[in-house]
Amino acid sequence: MKKLWSVLILCGLLAGCSQAKPQVADDPAHSVSVFGTTISPTVANKHDFYDALIKQYPHLQSALDHDAKPETYTIPGLLKTRSLNLAGKLGTSTQMDPQGLAVTKKDVIIFAYSRDKAYHSVLYLLDKKTGAYNKQIVLPSTDHVGGLAYDTVTGRLWVTTMSKKGKASLSAYDGKTLKYADFSRIKKATPFDHVVALPDIPRASFLTYHNNALYVGYFAASGQGTFRSYPLNASGMPQVHQKADMDLRGSDLQVGTYETNKRLQGATFFQGKLLFSQSFGVHPSNILVFDNDGQKSWLDFDGDDTLKSITMPPYLEQIVAVGSDLYVLFESASIHYRQADLEFHADRVLKLDLKTLLK
């Protein structure tokens, strides 16, 4: 790790390792690549994307966040992604599938995994203010990472992972690693700075951060799932056991477990409300809204307890609330689903105004 850190920091300081100028590409007919990873859209330019979205989902038009640009972020790598194969050699995946989303002060971060399991999973980092593609980080595994969460206090990015024994875990990159790691420079996978086992959940399917705690969800296709909170201590590490930690960042935080509905893909909090993304198959997805700030002991998915259900395009993945903006990720433009007979393929992260959406 120390050797890799030397490489990362030197590459960040030396002029000869300076990063290429961030780029925005908006024409699917003219593919643009950076170090072998396509950064142009696969389906439609922004204008056509909006036309198709509004035609199929007119109720979303008023929530399109045109006042805070950019309104969308092109998902990179859907045609080709430069990564490492199982032998650790440079190669190109054509099967990257976006699953996780996080938003920091500077970046919109998208996680993708190669469906054929032949290449390492990746993080794409886009400029939050411009939508430009900044860089890529290659993970040390082929894990199907269902969720990302950004701790705003420590600047740490948490990732849902699996141990070598197939057990649920959380892994993390510190802010310093996020700043300096760049696959185009080091051409190696970037090891995680932290790995934490989760003994009480079979799999970590999705993840969110809220009020000094990480919330981990277990996706269930046919039955009830699990949504569990893990309070963070003063150093930003999750408390994964019931035994109280006197060094928690928030004095009122407790480890809590909720039974959830099936087919959940993501969760986020907004002004005392808990929002879930729900999706499975070619049918329209939903955003389910509940009155729960994460500290209430109940979470009932009966229809009477759902404040609102918002119909969304199919193959909805992670959702992230930042301020009054809701960032929304889909996987419908990956090669596996581009071949499906869908009325709408989303090759962009969509940004919606939450106050309008929840009216």
Secondary structure, DSSP 8 states (H G I E B T S, - for coil): -HHHHHHHHHHHH-GGG-----B----TTS--EETTEE-S-SS--HHHHHHHHHHH-GGGGGGB-TTSS-SEEE-TTSS-EEEEBTTS-EEEES-EEEEEEEE-SSEEEEEEEETTS-B--EEEEEETTT--EEEEEE-SS------EEEETTTTEEEEEEE-TTS-EEEEEE-HHHHHH--HHHH-S----SEEEE-TT-S---EEEEETTEEEEEE--SSS-EEEEEEEBBTTS-B--SSS--TTBSSTT---EEEEE-SSEEEEEEETTEEEEEE--TTS-EEEEEEE--S-SS----SGGG-SEEEEE-SSEEEEEEETTEEEEEE-TTSHHHHTS--S----EEEEEEHHHHT-
